[in-house]
Amino acid sequence: MITNNQFRVDYPEFAGTTVYTNSQLTYYFNLAYQLLNASRWGQTLDVGAELFVAHHITMEARSMAESANGGMPGQDPGLVASKSVDKVSVSFDTGAIAEKDGGHWNQTLYGRRFLRLVRMFGAGPIQLGMGYQPPNTGLAWSGPAVYPGFTTLG
């Protein structure tokens, strides 16, 4: 499990404890470890948790900055496609970096990285439950039980 200090080492851009408080990090780490399936993530669970936290605290910092400037916190402006100041304008191809159907995860680099991993770990089969062991067959299953009147196909 990642600590706040380790997170700040791994992601030095979040070293400022005034903007990114320890209580905020702890809150989002607790949430991440509750929501992420450890059996799916395996040894990369901590990587997923860090990206989850980085995304959410970036979004929180954006809301805090908006609020500090007299704006309404929590509004999501979306990805910026173009911006103009006086006679200068710039435009970006946001579709090139956005994850399809990524929702709010597309709002940060960390969210897009997280979503790519979620989709990677979400691909493929997963076994649910304990499986089936016919009764009275011992510890190992020796194959299908043969009972009077039981026939196999084939």
NUSE-562520 format. One record per atom (N, C-alpha, C): residue in three letters; atom name; z, y, x; residue number from 1. Coordinates in nm, 3 decimals. Layout:
<sites>
SITE   r  a       z       y       x   k
SITE ALA CA       Z       Y       X NUM
...
</sites>
This chain:
<sites>
SITE   r  a       z       y       x   k
SITE MET  N   0.000  -0.118   0.085   1
SITE MET CA   0.000   0.000   0.000   1
SITE MET  C   0.000   0.125   0.090   1
SITE ILE  N  -0.087   0.216   0.060   2
SITE ILE CA  -0.104   0.337   0.138   2
SITE ILE  C   0.009   0.437   0.110   2
SITE THR  N   0.060   0.499   0.215   3
SITE THR CA   0.160   0.604   0.199   3
SITE THR  C   0.090   0.739   0.199   3
SITE ASN  N   0.161   0.841   0.155   4
SITE ASN CA   0.105   0.975   0.156   4
SITE ASN  C   0.067   1.017   0.298   4
SITE ASN  N   0.152   0.986   0.394   5
SITE ASN CA   0.124   1.024   0.533   5
SITE ASN  C  -0.001   0.953   0.586   5
SITE GLN  N  -0.016   0.824   0.555   6
SITE GLN CA  -0.134   0.750   0.600   6
SITE GLN  C  -0.260   0.807   0.535   6
SITE PHE  N  -0.250   0.843   0.408   7
SITE PHE CA  -0.363   0.904   0.338   7
SITE PHE  C  -0.405   1.034   0.408   7
SITE ARG  N  -0.309   1.114   0.446   8
SITE ARG CA  -0.339   1.241   0.513   8
SITE ARG  C  -0.401   1.219   0.651   8
SITE VAL  N  -0.367   1.107   0.716   9
SITE VAL CA  -0.429   1.072   0.844   9
SITE VAL  C  -0.573   1.027   0.820   9
SITE ASP  N  -0.592   0.940   0.720  10
SITE ASP CA  -0.725   0.888   0.689  10
SITE ASP  C  -0.819   0.995   0.635  10
SITE TYR  N  -0.765   1.090   0.561  11
SITE TYR CA  -0.843   1.199   0.501  11
SITE TYR  C  -0.778   1.331   0.540  11
SITE PRO  N  -0.802   1.378   0.662  12
SITE PRO CA  -0.734   1.499   0.711  12
SITE PRO  C  -0.768   1.625   0.630  12
SITE GLU  N  -0.874   1.623   0.554  13
SITE GLU CA  -0.907   1.739   0.471  13
SITE GLU  C  -0.802   1.764   0.363  13
SITE PHE  N  -0.714   1.665   0.339  14
SITE PHE CA  -0.606   1.680   0.241  14
SITE PHE  C  -0.470   1.698   0.308  14
SITE ALA  N  -0.469   1.746   0.430  15
SITE ALA CA  -0.344   1.762   0.505  15
SITE ALA  C  -0.256   1.873   0.449  15
SITE GLY  N  -0.313   1.971   0.384  16
SITE GLY CA  -0.236   2.084   0.332  16
SITE GLY  C  -0.143   2.042   0.219  16
SITE THR  N  -0.013   2.049   0.246  17
SITE THR CA   0.085   2.002   0.146  17
SITE THR  C   0.111   2.106   0.037  17
SITE THR  N   0.060   2.227   0.051  18
SITE THR CA   0.077   2.327  -0.054  18
SITE THR  C  -0.020   2.300  -0.168  18
SITE VAL  N  -0.144   2.273  -0.134  19
SITE VAL CA  -0.245   2.244  -0.237  19
SITE VAL  C  -0.235   2.099  -0.283  19
SITE TYR  N  -0.218   2.008  -0.188  20
SITE TYR CA  -0.213   1.865  -0.219  20
SITE TYR  C  -0.071   1.817  -0.193  20
SITE THR  N   0.012   1.829  -0.294  21
SITE THR CA   0.155   1.799  -0.279  21
SITE THR  C   0.181   1.649  -0.272  21
SITE ASN  N   0.294   1.614  -0.213  22
SITE ASN CA   0.332   1.473  -0.206  22
SITE ASN  C   0.354   1.415  -0.344  22
SITE SER  N   0.410   1.492  -0.435  23
SITE SER CA   0.434   1.439  -0.570  23
SITE SER  C   0.301   1.411  -0.641  23
SITE GLN  N   0.202   1.494  -0.617  24
SITE GLN CA   0.069   1.472  -0.674  24
SITE GLN  C   0.006   1.346  -0.616  24
SITE LEU  N   0.015   1.330  -0.484  25
SITE LEU CA  -0.039   1.209  -0.421  25
SITE LEU  C   0.031   1.085  -0.473  25
SITE THR  N   0.163   1.090  -0.480  26
SITE THR CA   0.240   0.975  -0.529  26
SITE THR  C   0.200   0.938  -0.670  26
SITE TYR  N   0.185   1.040  -0.755  27
SITE TYR CA   0.144   1.016  -0.894  27
SITE TYR  C   0.011   0.941  -0.900  27
SITE TYR  N  -0.089   0.989  -0.826  28
SITE TYR CA  -0.220   0.927  -0.832  28
SITE TYR  C  -0.226   0.793  -0.759  28
SITE PHE  N  -0.147   0.775  -0.654  29
SITE PHE CA  -0.142   0.643  -0.591  29
SITE PHE  C  -0.080   0.540  -0.686  29
SITE ASN  N   0.027   0.578  -0.755  30
SITE ASN CA   0.087   0.487  -0.852  30
SITE ASN  C  -0.014   0.449  -0.960  30
SITE LEU  N  -0.088   0.548  -1.007  31
SITE LEU CA  -0.190   0.522  -1.109  31
SITE LEU  C  -0.300   0.431  -1.055  31
SITE ALA  N  -0.345   0.459  -0.934  32
SITE ALA CA  -0.452   0.378  -0.873  32
SITE ALA  C  -0.411   0.232  -0.862  32
SITE TYR  N  -0.291   0.208  -0.811  33
SITE TYR CA  -0.248   0.070  -0.792  33
SITE TYR  C  -0.220  -0.001  -0.925  33
SITE GLN  N  -0.197   0.075  -1.031  34
SITE GLN CA  -0.182   0.015  -1.164  34
SITE GLN  C  -0.318  -0.020  -1.225  34
SITE LEU  N  -0.418   0.061  -1.197  35
SITE LEU CA  -0.548   0.043  -1.261  35
SITE LEU  C  -0.645  -0.046  -1.185  35
SITE LEU  N  -0.634  -0.050  -1.053  36
SITE LEU CA  -0.729  -0.128  -0.974  36
SITE LEU  C  -0.685  -0.273  -0.968  36
SITE ASN  N  -0.777  -0.362  -0.993  37
SITE ASN CA  -0.751  -0.505  -0.993  37
SITE ASN  C  -0.749  -0.557  -0.849  37
SITE ALA  N  -0.630  -0.593  -0.801  38
SITE ALA CA  -0.615  -0.636  -0.662  38
SITE ALA  C  -0.697  -0.760  -0.630  38
SITE SER  N  -0.713  -0.850  -0.726  39
SITE SER CA  -0.791  -0.971  -0.698  39
SITE SER  C  -0.940  -0.940  -0.684  39
SITE ARG  N  -0.986  -0.836  -0.748  40
SITE ARG CA  -1.127  -0.794  -0.734  40
SITE ARG  C  -1.149  -0.720  -0.603  40
SITE TRP  N  -1.057  -0.629  -0.570  41
SITE TRP CA  -1.073  -0.544  -0.453  41
SITE TRP  C  -1.038  -0.615  -0.323  41
SITE GLY  N  -0.951  -0.713  -0.329  42
SITE GLY CA  -0.913  -0.789  -0.211  42
SITE GLY  C  -0.858  -0.699  -0.102  42
SITE GLN  N  -0.909  -0.718   0.020  43
SITE GLN CA  -0.860  -0.643   0.135  43
SITE GLN  C  -0.900  -0.496   0.134  43
SITE THR  N  -0.988  -0.458   0.044  44
SITE THR CA  -1.031  -0.318   0.037  44
SITE THR  C  -0.959  -0.241  -0.074  44
SITE LEU  N  -0.852  -0.298  -0.127  45
SITE LEU CA  -0.777  -0.231  -0.234  45
SITE LEU  C  -0.729  -0.093  -0.188  45
SITE ASP  N  -0.677  -0.083  -0.068  46
SITE ASP CA  -0.627   0.045  -0.019  46
SITE ASP  C  -0.739   0.148  -0.004  46
SITE VAL  N  -0.858   0.103   0.035  47
SITE VAL CA  -0.973   0.193   0.045  47
SITE VAL  C  -1.006   0.248  -0.094  47
SITE GLY  N  -1.009   0.160  -0.193  48
SITE GLY CA  -1.034   0.203  -0.330  48
SITE GLY  C  -0.929   0.299  -0.380  48
SITE ALA  N  -0.803   0.269  -0.351  49
SITE ALA CA  -0.694   0.357  -0.394  49
SITE ALA  C  -0.707   0.496  -0.330  49
SITE GLU  N  -0.741   0.500  -0.202  50
SITE GLU CA  -0.756   0.629  -0.135  50
SITE GLU  C  -0.871   0.710  -0.195  50
SITE LEU  N  -0.983   0.647  -0.223  51
SITE LEU CA  -1.095   0.718  -0.283  51
SITE LEU  C  -1.061   0.766  -0.425  51
SITE PHE  N  -0.990   0.683  -0.499  52
SITE PHE CA  -0.945   0.717  -0.634  52
SITE PHE  C  -0.858   0.843  -0.627  52
SITE VAL  N  -0.761   0.844  -0.535  53
SITE VAL CA  -0.670   0.957  -0.519  53
SITE VAL  C  -0.746   1.080  -0.472  53
SITE ALA  N  -0.831   1.066  -0.371  54
SITE ALA CA  -0.906   1.179  -0.319  54
SITE ALA  C  -0.988   1.246  -0.429  54
SITE HIS  N  -1.052   1.165  -0.512  55
SITE HIS CA  -1.131   1.219  -0.622  55
SITE HIS  C  -1.044   1.300  -0.717  55
SITE HIS  N  -0.934   1.240  -0.760  56
SITE HIS CA  -0.851   1.305  -0.860  56
SITE HIS  C  -0.780   1.430  -0.808  56
SITE ILE  N  -0.735   1.428  -0.684  57
SITE ILE CA  -0.667   1.549  -0.635  57
SITE ILE  C  -0.768   1.660  -0.604  57
SITE THR  N  -0.892   1.623  -0.575  58
SITE THR CA  -0.996   1.725  -0.560  58
SITE THR  C  -1.022   1.793  -0.693  58
SITE MET  N  -1.027   1.713  -0.798  59
SITE MET CA  -1.046   1.769  -0.932  59
SITE MET  C  -0.927   1.856  -0.973  59
SITE GLU  N  -0.807   1.810  -0.940  60
SITE GLU CA  -0.686   1.888  -0.970  60
SITE GLU  C  -0.686   2.020  -0.894  60
SITE ALA  N  -0.724   2.018  -0.767  61
SITE ALA CA  -0.729   2.141  -0.687  61
SITE ALA  C  -0.828   2.240  -0.747  61
SITE ARG  N  -0.940   2.188  -0.796  62
SITE ARG CA  -1.041   2.273  -0.861  62
SITE ARG  C  -0.980   2.340  -0.984  62
SITE SER  N  -0.907   2.265  -1.063  63
SITE SER CA  -0.843   2.321  -1.182  63
SITE SER  C  -0.736   2.423  -1.146  63
SITE MET  N  -0.659   2.395  -1.042  64
SITE MET CA  -0.555   2.487  -0.998  64
SITE MET  C  -0.617   2.618  -0.949  64
SITE ALA  N  -0.726   2.609  -0.873  65
SITE ALA CA  -0.792   2.729  -0.823  65
SITE ALA  C  -0.848   2.811  -0.940  65
SITE GLU  N  -0.904   2.745  -1.037  66
SITE GLU CA  -0.959   2.813  -1.155  66
SITE GLU  C  -0.847   2.885  -1.229  66
SITE SER  N  -0.735   2.818  -1.245  67
SITE SER CA  -0.621   2.877  -1.314  67
SITE SER  C  -0.565   2.997  -1.237  67
SITE ALA  N  -0.557   2.985  -1.104  68
SITE ALA CA  -0.506   3.093  -1.021  68
SITE ALA  C  -0.595   3.217  -1.027  68
SITE ASN  N  -0.722   3.197  -1.058  69
SITE ASN CA  -0.816   3.309  -1.070  69
SITE ASN  C  -0.830   3.359  -1.213  69
SITE GLY  N  -0.738   3.318  -1.299  70
SITE GLY CA  -0.738   3.366  -1.438  70
SITE GLY  C  -0.829   3.286  -1.529  70
SITE GLY  N  -0.887   3.180  -1.479  71
SITE GLY CA  -0.976   3.098  -1.561  71
SITE GLY  C  -0.900   2.991  -1.638  71
SITE MET  N  -0.974   2.913  -1.711  72
SITE MET CA  -0.918   2.804  -1.792  72
SITE MET  C  -0.918   2.677  -1.708  72
SITE PRO  N  -0.801   2.621  -1.676  73
SITE PRO CA  -0.798   2.497  -1.597  73
SITE PRO  C  -0.850   2.379  -1.676  73
SITE GLY  N  -0.906   2.284  -1.604  74
SITE GLY CA  -0.951   2.160  -1.668  74
SITE GLY  C  -1.093   2.161  -1.717  74
SITE GLN  N  -1.160   2.275  -1.711  75
SITE GLN CA  -1.300   2.278  -1.752  75
SITE GLN  C  -1.384   2.216  -1.642  75
SITE ASP  N  -1.482   2.139  -1.682  76
SITE ASP CA  -1.567   2.069  -1.586  76
SITE ASP  C  -1.705   2.132  -1.587  76
SITE PRO  N  -1.739   2.203  -1.480  77
SITE PRO CA  -1.869   2.272  -1.479  77
SITE PRO  C  -1.987   2.179  -1.456  77
SITE GLY  N  -1.964   2.058  -1.410  78
SITE GLY CA  -2.073   1.968  -1.379  78
SITE GLY  C  -2.128   1.996  -1.239  78
SITE LEU  N  -2.224   1.916  -1.199  79
SITE LEU CA  -2.286   1.936  -1.069  79
SITE LEU  C  -2.372   2.062  -1.072  79
SITE VAL  N  -2.362   2.142  -0.969  80
SITE VAL CA  -2.439   2.266  -0.961  80
SITE VAL  C  -2.581   2.232  -0.918  80
SITE ALA  N  -2.678   2.270  -1.000  81
SITE ALA CA  -2.819   2.244  -0.968  81
SITE ALA  C  -2.884   2.366  -0.903  81
SITE SER  N  -2.840   2.486  -0.941  82
SITE SER CA  -2.896   2.605  -0.879  82
SITE SER  C  -2.794   2.718  -0.889  82
SITE LYS  N  -2.808   2.814  -0.798  83
SITE LYS CA  -2.718   2.928  -0.795  83
SITE LYS  C  -2.794   3.048  -0.740  83
SITE SER  N  -2.770   3.165  -0.800  84
SITE SER CA  -2.838   3.287  -0.756  84
SITE SER  C  -2.735   3.396  -0.731  84
SITE VAL  N  -2.755   3.469  -0.622  85
SITE VAL CA  -2.677   3.588  -0.593  85
SITE VAL  C  -2.777   3.695  -0.550  85
SITE ASP  N  -2.785   3.800  -0.630  86
SITE ASP CA  -2.880   3.908  -0.606  86
SITE ASP  C  -3.021   3.849  -0.601  86
SITE LYS  N  -3.092   3.862  -0.487  87
SITE LYS CA  -3.228   3.812  -0.477  87
SITE LYS  C  -3.238   3.677  -0.408  87
SITE VAL  N  -3.124   3.617  -0.380  88
SITE VAL CA  -3.123   3.489  -0.310  88
SITE VAL  C  -3.082   3.379  -0.408  88
SITE SER  N  -3.157   3.271  -0.408  89
SITE SER CA  -3.121   3.159  -0.494  89
SITE SER  C  -3.137   3.029  -0.417  89
SITE VAL  N  -3.061   2.930  -0.459  90
SITE VAL CA  -3.068   2.798  -0.397  90
SITE VAL  C  -3.058   2.694  -0.508  90
SITE SER  N  -3.128   2.585  -0.489  91
SITE SER CA  -3.127   2.478  -0.588  91
SITE SER  C  -3.117   2.345  -0.515  91
SITE PHE  N  -3.045   2.251  -0.574  92
SITE PHE CA  -3.027   2.119  -0.514  92
SITE PHE  C  -3.073   2.012  -0.611  92
SITE ASP  N  -3.122   1.903  -0.559  93
SITE ASP CA  -3.160   1.787  -0.640  93
SITE ASP  C  -3.034   1.703  -0.663  93
SITE THR  N  -2.961   1.734  -0.769  94
SITE THR CA  -2.835   1.663  -0.795  94
SITE THR  C  -2.859   1.519  -0.837  94
SITE GLY  N  -2.977   1.490  -0.887  95
SITE GLY CA  -3.008   1.353  -0.927  95
SITE GLY  C  -3.015   1.258  -0.808  95
SITE ALA  N  -3.043   1.313  -0.691  96
SITE ALA CA  -3.055   1.229  -0.572  96
SITE ALA  C  -2.921   1.173  -0.528  96
SITE ILE  N  -2.810   1.242  -0.561  97
SITE ILE CA  -2.679   1.195  -0.518  97
SITE ILE  C  -2.593   1.143  -0.632  97
SITE ALA  N  -2.630   1.175  -0.755  98
SITE ALA CA  -2.549   1.136  -0.870  98
SITE ALA  C  -2.563   0.986  -0.896  98
SITE GLU  N  -2.452   0.924  -0.930  99
SITE GLU CA  -2.453   0.784  -0.969  99
SITE GLU  C  -2.486   0.776  -1.118  99
SITE LYS  N  -2.582   0.695  -1.153 100
SITE LYS CA  -2.624   0.682  -1.293 100
SITE LYS  C  -2.504   0.642  -1.379 100
SITE ASP  N  -2.489   0.713  -1.490 101
SITE ASP CA  -2.379   0.690  -1.584 101
SITE ASP  C  -2.243   0.701  -1.515 101
SITE GLY  N  -2.234   0.786  -1.413 102
SITE GLY CA  -2.111   0.799  -1.336 102
SITE GLY  C  -2.006   0.890  -1.397 102
SITE GLY  N  -2.043   0.967  -1.499 103
SITE GLY CA  -1.946   1.054  -1.563 103
SITE GLY  C  -1.875   1.145  -1.464 103
SITE HIS  N  -1.745   1.159  -1.481 104
SITE HIS CA  -1.668   1.250  -1.396 104
SITE HIS  C  -1.662   1.205  -1.251 104
SITE TRP  N  -1.691   1.080  -1.222 105
SITE TRP CA  -1.691   1.033  -1.083 105
SITE TRP  C  -1.797   1.105  -1.001 105
SITE ASN  N  -1.901   1.157  -1.066 106
SITE ASN CA  -2.006   1.231  -0.996 106
SITE ASN  C  -1.962   1.370  -0.952 106
SITE GLN  N  -1.845   1.414  -0.994 107
SITE GLN CA  -1.799   1.548  -0.962 107
SITE GLN  C  -1.754   1.565  -0.817 107
SITE THR  N  -1.726   1.453  -0.749 108
SITE THR CA  -1.684   1.463  -0.609 108
SITE THR  C  -1.752   1.354  -0.526 108
SITE LEU  N  -1.761   1.380  -0.397 109
SITE LEU CA  -1.812   1.280  -0.304 109
SITE LEU  C  -1.726   1.155  -0.307 109
SITE TYR  N  -1.594   1.174  -0.318 110
SITE TYR CA  -1.501   1.062  -0.319 110
SITE TYR  C  -1.520   0.977  -0.446 110
SITE GLY  N  -1.545   1.043  -0.557 111
SITE GLY CA  -1.568   0.972  -0.682 111
SITE GLY  C  -1.695   0.889  -0.677 111
SITE ARG  N  -1.800   0.945  -0.618 112
SITE ARG CA  -1.926   0.870  -0.606 112
SITE ARG  C  -1.909   0.749  -0.515 112
SITE ARG  N  -1.836   0.767  -0.404 113
SITE ARG CA  -1.809   0.654  -0.315 113
SITE ARG  C  -1.726   0.547  -0.388 113
SITE PHE  N  -1.625   0.592  -0.461 114
SITE PHE CA  -1.540   0.500  -0.537 114
SITE PHE  C  -1.624   0.422  -0.637 114
SITE LEU  N  -1.707   0.492  -0.712 115
SITE LEU CA  -1.788   0.427  -0.815 115
SITE LEU  C  -1.884   0.324  -0.756 115
SITE ARG  N  -1.942   0.355  -0.640 116
SITE ARG CA  -2.030   0.257  -0.575 116
SITE ARG  C  -1.954   0.129  -0.543 116
SITE LEU  N  -1.832   0.144  -0.493 117
SITE LEU CA  -1.750   0.025  -0.463 117
SITE LEU  C  -1.710  -0.048  -0.590 117
SITE VAL  N  -1.673   0.025  -0.693 118
SITE VAL CA  -1.637  -0.038  -0.822 118
SITE VAL  C  -1.753  -0.124  -0.871 118
SITE ARG  N  -1.872  -0.070  -0.863 119
SITE ARG CA  -1.988  -0.144  -0.911 119
SITE ARG  C  -2.019  -0.265  -0.822 119
SITE MET  N  -1.993  -0.251  -0.695 120
SITE MET CA  -2.014  -0.363  -0.604 120
SITE MET  C  -1.914  -0.475  -0.633 120
SITE PHE  N  -1.790  -0.439  -0.649 121
SITE PHE CA  -1.687  -0.540  -0.674 121
SITE PHE  C  -1.691  -0.592  -0.818 121
SITE GLY  N  -1.755  -0.517  -0.905 122
SITE GLY CA  -1.765  -0.561  -1.043 122
SITE GLY  C  -1.883  -0.655  -1.066 122
SITE ALA  N  -1.969  -0.670  -0.966 123
SITE ALA CA  -2.086  -0.756  -0.981 123
SITE ALA  C  -2.047  -0.901  -0.957 123
SITE GLY  N  -2.116  -0.989  -1.023 124
SITE GLY CA  -2.093  -1.132  -0.999 124
SITE GLY  C  -1.987  -1.190  -1.089 124
SITE PRO  N  -1.973  -1.321  -1.082 125
SITE PRO CA  -1.880  -1.390  -1.173 125
SITE PRO  C  -1.735  -1.377  -1.128 125
SITE ILE  N  -1.648  -1.395  -1.222 126
SITE ILE CA  -1.505  -1.400  -1.194 126
SITE ILE  C  -1.447  -1.511  -1.281 126
SITE GLN  N  -1.358  -1.587  -1.227 127
SITE GLN CA  -1.298  -1.697  -1.302 127
SITE GLN  C  -1.169  -1.647  -1.365 127
SITE LEU  N  -1.154  -1.673  -1.493 128
SITE LEU CA  -1.034  -1.635  -1.565 128
SITE LEU  C  -0.954  -1.758  -1.599 128
SITE GLY  N  -0.826  -1.748  -1.598 129
SITE GLY CA  -0.741  -1.859  -1.639 129
SITE GLY  C  -0.719  -1.960  -1.529 129
SITE MET  N  -0.656  -2.068  -1.566 130
SITE MET CA  -0.617  -2.170  -1.470 130
SITE MET  C  -0.714  -2.287  -1.464 130
SITE GLY  N  -0.813  -2.289  -1.549 131
SITE GLY CA  -0.904  -2.402  -1.551 131
SITE GLY  C  -0.852  -2.509  -1.647 131
SITE TYR  N  -0.909  -2.627  -1.642 132
SITE TYR CA  -0.875  -2.734  -1.735 132
SITE TYR  C  -0.843  -2.861  -1.658 132
SITE GLN  N  -0.733  -2.921  -1.692 133
SITE GLN CA  -0.697  -3.051  -1.636 133
SITE GLN  C  -0.664  -3.141  -1.754 133
SITE PRO  N  -0.743  -3.247  -1.776 134
SITE PRO CA  -0.714  -3.335  -1.888 134
SITE PRO  C  -0.573  -3.394  -1.875 134
SITE PRO  N  -0.510  -3.421  -1.988 135
SITE PRO CA  -0.374  -3.473  -1.984 135
SITE PRO  C  -0.367  -3.613  -1.921 135
SITE ASN  N  -0.256  -3.640  -1.856 136
SITE ASN CA  -0.224  -3.773  -1.800 136
SITE ASN  C  -0.323  -3.819  -1.694 136
SITE THR  N  -0.379  -3.727  -1.617 137
SITE THR CA  -0.473  -3.769  -1.513 137
SITE THR  C  -0.417  -3.743  -1.374 137
SITE GLY  N  -0.293  -3.703  -1.361 138
SITE GLY CA  -0.236  -3.678  -1.230 138
SITE GLY  C  -0.267  -3.537  -1.183 138
SITE LEU  N  -0.250  -3.514  -1.053 139
SITE LEU CA  -0.267  -3.380  -0.999 139
SITE LEU  C  -0.412  -3.339  -0.985 139
SITE ALA  N  -0.501  -3.433  -0.958 140
SITE ALA CA  -0.643  -3.401  -0.942 140
SITE ALA  C  -0.720  -3.456  -1.060 140
SITE TRP  N  -0.823  -3.388  -1.099 141
SITE TRP CA  -0.906  -3.433  -1.210 141
SITE TRP  C  -1.011  -3.526  -1.155 141
SITE SER  N  -1.015  -3.646  -1.205 142
SITE SER CA  -1.107  -3.747  -1.153 142
SITE SER  C  -1.241  -3.749  -1.226 142
SITE GLY  N  -1.261  -3.661  -1.317 143
SITE GLY CA  -1.385  -3.656  -1.393 143
SITE GLY  C  -1.355  -3.663  -1.541 143
SITE PRO  N  -1.459  -3.670  -1.623 144
SITE PRO CA  -1.435  -3.672  -1.767 144
SITE PRO  C  -1.363  -3.799  -1.809 144
SITE ALA  N  -1.275  -3.784  -1.906 145
SITE ALA CA  -1.201  -3.899  -1.958 145
SITE ALA  C  -1.296  -3.987  -2.039 145
SITE VAL  N  -1.282  -4.116  -2.026 146
SITE VAL CA  -1.365  -4.210  -2.099 146
SITE VAL  C  -1.277  -4.278  -2.203 146
SITE TYR  N  -1.309  -4.256  -2.329 147
SITE TYR CA  -1.234  -4.312  -2.439 147
SITE TYR  C  -1.327  -4.403  -2.519 147
SITE PRO  N  -1.275  -4.495  -2.595 148
SITE PRO CA  -1.362  -4.580  -2.679 148
SITE PRO  C  -1.451  -4.492  -2.767 148
SITE GLY  N  -1.575  -4.524  -2.770 149
SITE GLY CA  -1.671  -4.448  -2.849 149
SITE GLY  C  -1.726  -4.326  -2.778 149
SITE PHE  N  -1.676  -4.294  -2.658 150
SITE PHE CA  -1.721  -4.178  -2.580 150
SITE PHE  C  -1.846  -4.217  -2.503 150
SITE THR  N  -1.953  -4.142  -2.517 151
SITE THR CA  -2.075  -4.168  -2.440 151
SITE THR  C  -2.116  -4.039  -2.372 151
SITE THR  N  -2.186  -4.052  -2.262 152
SITE THR CA  -2.236  -3.935  -2.192 152
SITE THR  C  -2.382  -3.916  -2.229 152
SITE LEU  N  -2.428  -3.795  -2.220 153
SITE LEU CA  -2.569  -3.767  -2.246 153
SITE LEU  C  -2.648  -3.791  -2.119 153
SITE GLY  N  -2.765  -3.843  -2.131 154
SITE GLY CA  -2.848  -3.855  -2.014 154
SITE GLY  C  -2.887  -3.988  -1.981 154
</sites>
